[in-house]
Amino acid sequence: MQLAPQHGSYTAYRDAVLRAEELGVDVVFNWDHFFALTEPFDAAHFEAWTVLAAMAEQTERVEFGPLVNCSSYRNPDLQADMARTVDHISARATGTGRLIFGTGSGWAQPDYDAYGYEFGTVGSRLDDLAEDLPRVRARWERLNPPPTRRIPILIGGQGERKTLRLVARHADIWHTFTKLDDLPRKIGVLHDWCEREGRDPAGIELSTGYTVRGFGPLLEDADAASRLYDLGFRLIVPAIDGPDYDLAPVKALLEWRDRINGA
């Protein structure tokens, strides 16, 4: 699931992370913004990477990460070092880290304006991301100590000319907010890019999400999860908002997951 770090106290957020792990959720994501994304926009909000470091220490089993890190906000070598450090914090129990490095090119102009980052254009931000990703990987190889595992890279987005090419080139996981009925075509575009990049598309895990409230659901009918599964999606991410972080809507999805897995 994605727990939005907005509209509530940090104590409530921490409690929600622990409850999610206890429920049996596989992955807990936050997001990388500086302000609330839904009304009230001036509500409480917390920064992504410091929250991720706390999640690494507080949890024992779940994988976790930003959905997604905004590559514009931090030098790519610093991003790599932060991710490696959080990876090590999360490895305290087993020796293997649990961080998923979700990243993207950014889109929320109020963040850029308030914190003094150049907003640019959709194209320029994607070009920057294309330059940043090899630097992140290269820095991971030089750090001492290195990451505890090959940190999975998740790329969020669905742009067909640039984003999906970056997915084919760099990603272990592709996360999209594409409407369900358009997903087969988008997957076809990704496969085309994989062929051009010499990449087996089977090596890219498919991920999508929906919001329980706030943006409107992507799961529009009762069998949508099964339809996503049939399309090859193995990471389905409901988003839960504060201040109360009601996890009840996730329980049915977990029950469906366990039936599919024969648990």
C-alpha positions as CSV (number, residue, x, y, z in Angstrom):
1,M,0.0,0.0,0.0
2,Q,0.9,3.7,-0.2
3,L,0.5,5.6,3.0
4,A,0.3,9.3,2.2
5,P,2.4,11.3,4.6
6,Q,-0.1,14.0,4.9
7,H,-3.2,15.2,6.8
8,G,-2.2,13.5,10.1
9,S,0.4,13.4,12.8
10,Y,3.7,11.5,12.5
11,T,2.5,9.3,15.4
12,A,-0.5,8.2,13.4
13,Y,1.6,7.6,10.4
14,R,4.1,5.4,12.3
15,D,1.2,3.4,13.8
16,A,-0.3,2.9,10.3
17,V,3.1,1.5,9.0
18,L,3.2,-1.0,11.9
19,R,-0.4,-2.0,11.4
20,A,0.2,-2.5,7.7
21,E,3.1,-4.8,8.4
22,E,1.1,-6.7,11.0
23,L,-1.8,-7.1,8.5
24,G,0.6,-8.8,6.1
25,V,1.0,-6.1,3.5
26,D,4.0,-6.9,1.3
27,V,5.2,-3.3,0.5
28,V,4.6,0.1,2.2
29,F,5.3,3.1,0.0
30,N,5.2,6.8,0.9
31,W,5.6,9.7,-1.6
32,D,8.2,12.4,-2.2
33,H,6.4,15.8,-2.0
34,F,6.7,18.8,0.3
35,F,3.0,19.7,0.5
36,A,-0.3,17.8,0.8
37,L,-1.6,16.8,-2.6
38,T,-5.3,16.8,-1.6
39,E,-7.3,19.4,0.3
40,P,-6.6,21.0,2.6
41,F,-3.3,21.7,0.8
42,D,-1.9,23.5,3.9
43,A,-2.3,20.4,6.1
44,A,0.4,18.6,8.0
45,H,2.9,16.9,5.7
46,F,6.2,15.1,6.2
47,E,9.4,14.7,4.1
48,A,9.9,11.4,2.3
49,W,13.4,10.2,3.0
50,T,13.6,11.0,6.7
51,V,10.3,9.1,7.0
52,L,11.8,6.2,5.0
53,A,14.7,6.0,7.4
54,A,12.3,5.7,10.3
55,M,10.3,3.0,8.5
56,A,13.5,1.1,7.9
57,E,14.2,1.0,11.7
58,Q,10.6,0.4,12.8
59,T,9.7,-2.5,10.5
60,E,11.1,-6.0,10.2
61,R,9.6,-7.7,7.2
62,V,7.9,-5.4,4.6
63,E,9.7,-3.9,1.7
64,F,9.2,-0.1,1.4
65,G,10.2,2.9,-0.6
66,P,9.1,6.2,-2.1
67,L,6.4,6.1,-4.7
68,V,8.1,7.9,-6.1
69,N,11.3,9.8,-5.3
70,C,11.5,13.0,-7.3
71,S,14.9,13.0,-9.0
72,S,14.9,16.7,-9.4
73,Y,15.1,17.4,-5.7
74,R,18.5,15.9,-4.9
75,N,21.8,15.3,-6.6
76,P,21.7,11.7,-8.0
77,D,24.9,10.7,-6.1
78,L,23.3,11.9,-2.9
79,Q,20.1,10.0,-3.8
80,A,22.2,6.8,-4.2
81,D,23.9,7.4,-0.8
82,M,20.6,8.0,1.0
83,A,19.1,4.9,-0.5
84,R,22.1,2.8,0.4
85,T,22.0,4.0,3.9
86,V,18.3,3.3,4.3
87,D,18.9,-0.1,2.8
88,H,21.5,-0.9,5.5
89,I,19.2,0.4,8.3
90,S,16.4,-1.9,7.1
91,A,18.8,-4.9,7.0
92,R,19.4,-5.0,10.8
93,A,17.3,-8.2,11.3
94,T,18.3,-10.3,8.3
95,G,21.3,-8.8,6.8
96,T,19.4,-8.0,3.6
97,G,17.9,-4.6,3.0
98,R,14.2,-4.1,2.0
99,L,14.3,-0.7,0.2
100,I,12.7,-0.3,-3.2
101,F,14.1,2.7,-5.0
102,G,11.0,4.2,-6.6
103,T,11.8,7.2,-8.7
104,G,10.5,9.5,-11.3
105,S,10.9,12.9,-13.0
106,G,8.6,14.9,-10.8
107,W,5.4,16.9,-11.7
108,A,4.2,18.9,-8.7
109,Q,5.1,22.5,-9.5
110,P,4.3,24.0,-6.0
111,D,7.1,21.8,-4.6
112,Y,9.6,23.2,-7.1
113,D,8.5,26.8,-6.7
114,A,8.5,26.8,-2.9
115,Y,11.9,25.0,-2.5
116,G,13.7,26.8,-5.3
117,Y,14.0,24.0,-7.9
118,E,13.9,24.7,-11.6
119,F,10.6,23.3,-12.9
120,G,11.5,23.0,-16.5
121,T,9.3,21.0,-18.8
122,V,8.0,17.4,-18.8
123,G,10.7,16.6,-21.4
124,S,13.6,18.3,-19.7
125,R,12.7,16.6,-16.4
126,L,12.7,13.2,-18.1
127,D,16.0,14.0,-19.8
128,D,17.4,14.8,-16.4
129,L,16.1,11.5,-15.0
130,A,17.7,9.7,-17.9
131,E,21.1,11.2,-16.9
132,D,20.5,10.6,-13.2
133,L,19.8,6.9,-13.2
134,P,23.2,5.7,-14.5
135,R,24.8,8.0,-11.9
136,V,22.7,6.4,-9.1
137,R,23.8,2.9,-10.2
138,A,27.4,3.9,-10.5
139,R,27.5,5.5,-7.1
140,W,26.0,2.3,-5.5
141,E,29.0,0.4,-7.0
142,R,31.5,2.8,-5.4
143,L,30.0,3.2,-1.9
144,N,31.7,1.7,1.1
145,P,29.9,-0.3,2.3
146,P,27.8,-1.1,-0.9
147,P,24.1,-1.8,-0.7
148,T,23.2,-5.1,1.0
149,R,21.5,-6.3,-2.2
150,R,20.9,-5.1,-5.8
151,I,18.4,-2.4,-4.8
152,P,15.3,-2.8,-7.1
153,I,14.5,0.3,-9.2
154,L,10.9,1.2,-9.7
155,I,10.1,3.9,-12.3
156,G,6.7,5.5,-12.1
157,G,4.9,7.0,-15.1
158,Q,3.4,6.1,-18.5
159,G,4.8,8.4,-21.1
160,E,5.3,6.4,-24.3
161,R,8.3,8.3,-25.9
162,K,10.6,8.7,-22.9
163,T,9.3,7.2,-19.7
164,L,8.6,3.7,-21.0
165,R,12.0,3.7,-22.7
166,L,13.6,4.5,-19.4
167,V,11.6,1.6,-17.8
168,A,12.9,-0.8,-20.5
169,R,16.4,0.4,-19.9
170,H,16.6,0.7,-16.1
171,A,13.6,-0.6,-14.2
172,D,13.0,-3.7,-12.2
173,I,9.4,-2.5,-11.6
174,W,7.2,-0.3,-13.7
175,H,4.4,1.5,-11.8
176,T,1.6,3.1,-13.8
177,F,-1.6,5.0,-13.0
178,T,-3.0,4.2,-16.5
179,K,-6.7,3.4,-16.6
180,L,-7.4,-0.3,-16.6
181,D,-8.8,-0.4,-20.1
182,D,-5.8,1.3,-21.6
183,L,-3.2,-1.0,-19.9
184,P,-2.9,-3.6,-22.6
185,R,-1.8,-1.0,-25.1
186,K,0.6,0.6,-22.7
187,I,2.1,-2.9,-21.9
188,G,2.5,-3.3,-25.7
189,V,4.4,-0.1,-25.9
190,L,6.7,-1.2,-23.1
191,H,7.3,-4.5,-24.8
192,D,8.3,-2.6,-28.0
193,W,10.8,-0.6,-26.0
194,C,12.2,-3.7,-24.4
195,E,12.8,-5.2,-27.8
196,R,14.7,-2.1,-28.9
197,E,16.7,-2.1,-25.7
198,G,17.5,-5.8,-25.8
199,R,15.5,-6.4,-22.6
200,D,13.3,-9.3,-21.7
201,P,10.0,-7.7,-20.5
202,A,9.5,-10.7,-18.2
203,G,12.2,-9.1,-16.0
204,I,10.1,-6.1,-15.3
205,E,7.5,-6.4,-12.6
206,L,4.2,-4.6,-13.3
207,S,2.7,-2.4,-10.6
208,T,-0.3,-0.1,-10.5
209,G,-2.3,1.7,-7.8
210,Y,-5.5,3.3,-6.8
211,T,-6.6,5.7,-4.1
212,V,-9.2,4.7,-1.6
213,R,-10.2,8.4,-1.4
214,G,-8.9,11.6,-2.8
215,F,-8.1,11.1,-6.4
216,G,-10.8,8.7,-7.3
217,P,-10.3,4.9,-7.7
218,L,-8.7,3.2,-10.6
219,L,-10.2,-0.1,-9.5
220,E,-13.7,0.6,-10.9
221,D,-15.4,-2.8,-10.4
222,A,-15.3,-5.8,-8.1
223,D,-13.2,-8.0,-10.4
224,A,-10.6,-5.3,-11.3
225,A,-7.9,-6.9,-9.2
226,S,-8.3,-10.2,-11.1
227,R,-8.3,-8.3,-14.4
228,L,-5.0,-6.7,-13.4
229,Y,-3.6,-10.1,-12.4
230,D,-4.5,-11.5,-15.8
231,L,-2.6,-8.7,-17.4
232,G,0.5,-9.6,-15.5
233,F,0.3,-7.1,-12.6
234,R,1.8,-8.5,-9.4
235,L,2.0,-5.3,-7.3
236,I,-1.4,-3.7,-6.7
237,V,-1.1,-0.6,-4.4
238,P,-4.0,0.9,-2.6
239,A,-3.3,4.4,-1.3
240,I,-4.5,5.4,2.2
241,D,-4.7,9.0,3.4
242,G,-4.5,10.5,6.9
243,P,-5.4,11.6,9.5
244,D,-6.8,8.2,10.6
245,Y,-5.2,5.9,8.1
246,D,-8.1,3.5,8.0
247,L,-6.6,0.2,6.6
248,A,-9.9,-1.7,6.5
249,P,-10.3,-1.3,2.7
250,V,-7.0,-3.2,2.3
251,K,-8.2,-6.4,4.0
252,A,-10.3,-7.6,1.1
253,L,-7.4,-7.1,-1.3
254,L,-5.1,-9.1,1.1
255,E,-7.7,-11.9,1.2
256,W,-7.9,-11.9,-2.6
257,R,-4.0,-12.0,-2.7
258,D,-3.9,-15.0,-0.4
259,R,-6.6,-16.9,-2.4
260,I,-4.6,-16.3,-5.6
261,N,-1.4,-17.5,-3.9
262,G,-3.1,-20.5,-2.4
263,A,-2.3,-19.4,1.1
